[in-house]
Amino acid sequence: MKTYWVDEISINYEDYVRLHNEGKCNLGLPNFDAAQMAYTPGYLPKGSGIAGTNQFFGFLSWGVLGFSIYLSFTSSWWIFIPGFFIFRFIYNVNKSSNVQNICFEALNNKEFYNKLITNPSTMYQIEEEDAKIFLRNKND
């Protein structure tokens, strides 16, 4: 599979769903952009739960770190060490899950898919043979 930015390739919603179901195409986003989408009011579809899930696990990860630091002062000094690793684990899983949740929502929501592909940092992973008919510049 090869990665293409949305300005290199144009795939409509119906073709994307078909190719995705055949295992030939995936949608992707950088973690930073997905986080920005989750924290921008009104960007994600109402009722999707993506923003709430992202914020909950974000607060949970910071809460684990803060509580472990508190316990290191009030109980055993070394408690912050496992707390830091648990914090990093939850934080990193939350970042990657946020991207997956947004891409899954785009797969199931045509309006959101069309909104998402206007973001220049959105990318497709698609087989090169299948991508040929969707390339914007057919000379590639």
N, C-alpha and C positions, 0 to 999 in steps of 0.2 A: 504494500500500500504506500501511496505517496501523499504527502500533505500539500494542500492547496489553500491559499487564502481566498476569502470570498470575492476579492476583486479579480482573481484569476479564473474563477469558475462560477457558473450560474446554474444552480439546480433548483427546480421548483419543488414545492412541498410534496406533491404526489410522487415524483421521481425519487426524492430523498427517502420517503417512507418505504418505497419499493426496494431501493438499493440497500437500505438499512436492514430490512427484513430478510434480504438475501445474504446479508453479511458482507456486503461489498463497500459500504460507506458508513462513516461515523462523523459526527459533528464534534467540534472541540472549541475550547476557550482557554485563555490564560487564567490562572487562579485569581490574579488581581482584578481582571475585568469581571469575573463571576462575583467576586466579593463586592465590587462597586454596584453591580446590578442588584444584589441582595439588599444593599443598604440604601438604594435609591427608591424613595417612595413612589409607587405607581408603575415602576418599570416591569416588575414581574406580574403575571396574571393574578387577579384576586382569587383567593381560595386555594392556591397551589401549595401553600405552607412552606415554600422554599425559604423565604426571608426569615420566618419565625424559627424554623429548624436551625438555620445558620446562626442566628443570634443566640438561641438557647445554648447550643454546643460551644459557641464562642465564649459566652459568659461562664459556662461550666468549666471550660479549660482554664480560664483566668481565675475562677473561684478555687479550683484545685491548687493552683500555684500559690495564691494568696493564703489559703488555709494551711498549706504545708509550711510556708514561711512563718505564719503565726505559731504553728506547733513547734517549729524549730527554736523559737524564743521561749515558749512556755513549757515545753516538754523536752524532747530529745533534740539536740542540735542538728542531727543528721537527717531529720525527716524531710527537709527541703530537697534533698538529692533525689529520692524516688518521686517526690512531688513534681520536680522539674521534668523528669522523664515522662510521667503520666500526662503532664500539661502538654508537652511537645507531641505526644501520641494523639491526644484528643484534638489538638489544634490542627495537626497535619491531616488527620482523617476528615475533619470538618471541611478543610479547604478543598480536598479532592472530591468529597461527597457533594459539595455545593455545585461544582462544575457538572458532575454527573446528573444531579437533580435538574439543573437548568437545561441540559441537553435532552433529558428524558421528557421534560415539559414541552420542549420544542418539537419532539417527535409526536406528541399527542395533541398539540394545539397549533393549528395552521396559522392563526393570527400572530401568535407569539413567535413562531418560526420565521415568518416574514419580517417581524420586527428585529429578531436576533441577527438575521443575515445582513441587516443594514449596518451592523457594528463591524468596522474594518478589521478587528482582531479575531473575528470568528474564522474558523478553519474547518476544512473537510479532510478526512483521511479516506481516500478512495483508490480503488485499483486503477492503474494507469490506462488500461484498455477501456474501462467504463468511463473514465474521465474525458476521453478524447471528444465525445460528442457534446460535452457540457463546457468545454474550455471557451473563454471569452475571446482569446486570440488563438485561432485554429492553427497557427504556424508553430505552436509549441509542441 
